[in-house]
Amino acid sequence: MNASTVTVIGLGPMGRAMVNVYLAKGHTVTVWNRTASRADDLVARGAVLAATPAEAVAASDLIVLSLTDYAAMYAILDGVGDALAGRVVVNLSSDSPAASREAGRWLADRGAELLTGGVMVPENMVGTEASFVFYSGPRAIMDAHHDTLDVIGRPHYKGEDLGLAQLWYQALLDVFLTGLSSFAHAAALLASGGVKAEELVPYARENLDLVKLLLAGSATAIDTGDHTDHGANVTMMSATTDHIVAASRDAGIELELPKAVQSHYRRAIEAGHGRDSWTSLYEVIRRG
Ligand code: NDP
């Protein structure tokens, strides 16, 4: 057994992309999937289909999981018995930090080590220069398997706490998914005036460029707690959120997203931040 041997369990779009890049780079790849037929084309390209999860685990020191969530890991690995002892499991499935930590304890009870990870690119970018993956778990395990995992995407190791990779993954998706929803919402608002989404694109891009410019200064304010206003205070912006909600109501579209933002501003004013910068929203948000 050597570093070029890897098992991939879970052959959704993401797991399949991983198998393909490993095969393209000459690795020996064993695969297993609940729906075995999803392995057919991968086997034709050189992957070895294990008959059972236990056989898949026994085939390699390094077991990569690409599943819907951590519950799927238990469904698959619960019956493999002693095969897990001495193995390294790399779970690249999405879930909560708590689920990651719990999985570490479950695997340790069976003699296996866990690295947790979150792939930060869509499946069609796996294995490209742009691909990167957040990891957390034992540093020595990360170092030992760095080169094999680098095939999927650049590892960004975030620390020993098994929950950290998912914390980073969910934080980035928080930014990403909220951004996508806000674009869909803005498109629906404009559609009520007969405007096509494609007309929004160049303006939305400029808007996002502005957000990018604001990030560094905003982070400093959040980290230091200095929310001194530099020209766009909470009271002014709160009025704008009222106008977005009103415009959305007039347009007959969904109100949840603008109401959530409106609520941030209203609560910041209630907490005494009316004359502060918008970054003071952080103080309201973090308290839950
Ligand atoms: P899919 O949901 O398409 O695939 C999930 C895999 O999990 C399938 O192999 C499925 O098996 C298996 N599975 C789910 N539940 C069970 C269960 N109870 N028992 C056994 N097997 C189970 O997801 P993706 O491949 O798209 O993604 C995998 C992970 O990667 C997810 O956590 C996702 O959030 C993450 N991710 C995905 C990206 C993407 O672009 N697709 C981008 C970044 C991260 P079966 O085939 O039998 O249904």
Boltz pocket constraint, residues with backbone or C-beta under 6 A from the ligand:
constraints:
  - pocket:
      binder: B
      contacts: [[A, 9], [A, 10], [A, 11], [A, 12], [A, 13], [A, 14], [A, 15], [A, 16], [A, 33], [A, 34], [A, 35], [A, 38], [A, 66], [A, 67], [A, 68], [A, 69], [A, 71], [A, 72], [A, 75], [A, 76], [A, 92], [A, 93], [A, 94], [A, 95], [A, 118], [A, 119], [A, 120], [A, 121], [A, 122], [A, 123], [A, 124]]
      max_distance: 6.0
